[in-house]
Structure formats: structure tokens, C-alpha cells
Amino acid sequence: MSASEIERTLVRLAHEIVEKNEGAANIGLVGIKRRGVPLAERIGALIAGIEKRPIDTGVLDISFYRDDLTTQGPRPVVTPGAIGFDVTGRDIILMDDVLYTGRTIRAALDALFDHGRPKSVQLLVLIDRGHRELPIQATYTGRNVPTSSREIIEVKLNEIDGQEQVLLVEVTG
């Protein structure tokens, strides 16, 4: 995906969110660190433009909740932080760049519920590449990109990477 394709996709997703939720009065957008955060901020700005009101956006750090951390080598230093707004009773939309096995989202749900009890949780992903290990499905999907186990999706966003694109890369070796 090029930068313009990413932008068009985010505009479409913002409109889908507003339509599905009959406005944005009760929604809160939560980006999963790292690349889910700029997605949440961008879509929040788009929805704010549509609805003519600010949209709560926050950050969720799931590193403490992951089940795939190695037991060898240095352990990550986890600083528990608030999402930035109260999630209790809200329609929360979790955002991430790529949905693959579902393990990141499982960890994000655990982390989210430690911050409160949302009314509902929806999932938005820029790319769904299939290969689920857990029964997790996105509510909003930018693009489905079937991949093999020898391929990876690289999402590059200006806010983090200084460039804007989505690449399908074959792993060698």
C-alpha cells in the first residue's frame, strides 16, 4: 500500500466506525503500542472532523501481558501507564497495524480490562493477514492480505518510521 492508499483506507474506516456506532458519542479509540497509536490518532482526527467533536484516544502498552516473551536475555522494563481516559462504560475500539495469530489482541484485551470495564470492545486493523491461532476477528479491516508463513507484512508509518507504506516481504533463510 502506498501513502495515499493508507490515507484513503483510514478515511473509509473512520466512516465505518461512525456508521456502525451511530455517531461517536460513546466511543474511545485505543492504539496498541507501537503502530496502533498513530492509527488511533489519525482515525480520531478523521472522526472528529466528521462528528465535529473531539474523540478520546489513548495508548495501550501490552508488553507486560504478552505470552510470547522469551525467558532468556534481558526482560523488558514495563511501566504501567494509564490509557489516558476512563474506558468504563465506553465503546472501545482497539487499533493495531497487523492482525496475524491473534496473540497481540488477546494480550491487549487483558491489559484493557485491567483499566476498567468497557461497554463493548471492537477491533480495527490496517492489515489482516490470516493464520489465526486464537478465535479473534476484526470488526474493521483496512485490507485482507493472505500470506504464507514465509512472508511478513511491514507497516511503515511516518510518525514512527519516517516513511509511509505497507510492504509484503518474503523471509529468506
Stockholm file with secondary structure:
# STOCKHOLM 1.0

chainA/1-173         MSASEIERTLVRLAHEIVEKNEGAANIGLVGIKRRGVPLAERIGALIAGIEKRPIDTGVLDISFYRDDLTTQGPRPVVTPGAIGFDVTGRDIILMDDVLYTGRTIRAALDALFDHGRPKSVQLLVLIDRGHRELPIQATYTGRNVPTSSREIIEVKLNEIDGQEQVLLVEVTG
#=GR chainA/1-173 SS CCHHHHHHHHHHHHHHHHHHTTSSTTEEEEEETTTHHHHHHHHHHHHHHHHTSCCEEEEECCGGGCSCCCSSSCCCCCCCCCCSSCCTTSEEEEEEEEESSSHHHHHHHHHHHTSCCCSEEEEEEEEECCCCSSSCCCSEEEEECCCCTTEEEEEECHHHHSSCEEEEEECCC
#=GC SS_cons         CCHHHHHHHHHHHHHHHHHHTTSSTTEEEEEETTTHHHHHHHHHHHHHHHHTSCCEEEEECCGGGCSCCCSSSCCCCCCCCCCSSCCTTSEEEEEEEEESSSHHHHHHHHHHHTSCCCSEEEEEEEEECCCCSSSCCCSEEEEECCCCTTEEEEEECHHHHSSCEEEEEECCC
//
